[in-house]
Amino acid sequence: MSQLSVGKENSQRILSTPSGDRPTASKIVFLDIETCPSLGYVWAKWNTNVIDFEKNWHLLSFSYKWMGEKEAHVIGLIDYPTYEQDKEDDKALVADLWKILDKADIVIAHNGDDFDLPKTNTRLITHGMKPPSPYKTVDTLKIARRVFKFDSNKLDELGRYLGVGRKLPTTGFHLWRSCMMGDPNAWNTMKEYNKQDVLLLEQVYFLMRPWAKSHPQVNQGELLACPKCGSLKVQRRGYSFTAFRKKQRYQCQECHGWFEGQAVSVTIPKKKEERKCQKKSLNKGM
Ligand SMILES: [Zn+2]
């Protein structure tokens, strides 16, 4: 796992490249995890409750791609020497995922806020690990739900609607079961499937990024850089107003997102007494 050996050193950050060729200061990673199902007892097939769990789920594999990197990486349980002895031991895999999260400033995942990241946290604490250094998240599912109205917000469907690709087909649960049984061919398919998810996620993210209502700042303090992609190619495009302030509005010429600069003028509301005095003097003058 040589690609995981890079420590989080703020002074030696590998600069990542957004949609253009301008590197950002933030380390941004695309992530997708695959888990196996839990094993439980049920009384019936349909509309039933699980009576008890025999075995809890664990991590099978994860795929990640640093923004600006050409290749996506994927690691599965089968890649570890301990796999022969124990096909369910995900401790080393989870530890390697911890290193990715610890290094990242921003983690991008589809349904990551409700699935990939809390699932990962569950395995981290189960193995007695401490939290990685804080990171911000972008969840493309949340953007899809908040900004658009697609027929389906599944990553596969979004990729199809937007014309940037599909998920790889699988044999469904059969593939997961075969991996859990240790079938190397099934593992190859699973890893390719996992990797394609990250590549598709990246494409969907780039299309959705300018539409996102909120996005973590990638520029780390550069006031006039685009907060979404870090580009300095920004144009002044009018102003935004509230009751008390006026802000310069900008459009990024690389990712085409919009953002606001600092307030250019502020109207301080008068105090009640001042307004009364002003009213009295006006009345006297009449
Ligand atoms: Zn931008």
Residues whose N, C-alpha, C, O or C-beta is under 5 A from the ligand:
A	BS01	ZN	C226 K228 C229 G230 S231 C252 E254 C255 H256 G257
